Amino acid sequence: MDREQEEMQFLGIFGIYREACKVIITWRRIFSKITLALILPLSFIFLAHVELTDLLHRKVVHDKMERHFTPAGSARFNKLTDVISEDRTLYWFFKVAYLTFYLVLSLLSTSAVVYTVACVYTGKDVSFKKVMSVVPKVWKRLMVTFLCTFLAYFLYNFAAIVVVSLWVVLWGILTAGGDIKFMLSILYVILVFYVAGHFYLSVIWHLASVVSVLEESCGFAAMIKSQALIKGKMLVTAVILFIMNISLFAVQLIFWRLVVHGWSLGTGTRVLFGVICLLLLFKLMLFALVIQTVIYFVCKSYHHENIDKSALSDHLEVYLGEYVPLKSKDIQLEHYEV
């Protein structure tokens, strides 16, 4: 990242894309190792989850249909009931295991990529061994931020349910079941605001992840810092993350249609499409993680918060086996004039 910091504030959507591509291509060796060690397994687990979830769901549905046409109280009926219970237990056990492994690999991947891009920014040498030695310590900070974000999502969804419930009850009291179209129109408006707020939290979470790695803030403090950083760059950040989310969803949809439910295509074709989806997914995940780190530096530049590269380099070092996060006083040493 040889671009002068004060110039980064002028990067738009395509400029950020180009900057991220340049970082990945220039340092493709270390990013390839990070991808093989963390992002590829993460992508494989994600796609395997889609396949196995559908398989378990179809098995439960099939067993329920068989039980429906089996006389109640018969030995086969009781056996099918036990099988369905076991299938449901297996289903939820698989869900919990998947979410655990996915969360761990996701946070480790984020830590590795953000740390590597920051090292690239400082112009210091970085090795895969050094990255992997720092990542487990940075991961703990990211976990705190994730848990705080999860709590924020929970409270947000709870508040949304309360608002919708109150509106439905209030509408029933005031209109006594009158014009239902008016009620639905208001619910649609609430839904629009809900989706916008949900996406806004997602944007804050992505940038807060970078803040948790590079600064002393984590948890709610990192979220507040992230919210302050995206001011003035909200539109650019939102568009980029929206495009990335749509791209990831498109890969998932293609996998679901052509691999999970693509029986008519034949086994060989399904395997081929599965490999293609895996390749696309891990490339998109790597690209998304690099982009969100570049966005962090763009936002810092936009707010004229000069980052001392030597200070950042010092704090990215592993000192006696401990990761030292960059303190706010180092990352905001001065405001430079534009």
Secondary structure, 3 states (H helix, E strand, C coil): CCCCHHHHCCCCHHHHHHHHHHHHHHCHHHHHHHHHHHHHHHHHHHHHHHHHHHHHHHHHHHHHHHHHCCCCCCHHHHHHHHHHHHHHHHHHHHHHHHHHHHHHHHHHHHHHHHHHHHHHHHCCCCCHHHHHHHHHHHHHHHHHHHHHHHHHHHHHHHHHHHHHHHHHHHHHHHHCCCCHHHHHHHHHHHHHHHHHHHHHHHHHHHHHHHHHHHCCCCCHHHHHHHHHHCCCCHHHHHHHHHHHHHHHHHHHHHHHHHHHCCHHHCHHHHHHHHHHHHHHHHHHHHHHHHHHHHHHHHHHHHCCEECCHHHHHHHCCEECCEECCCCHHHHCCEECCC
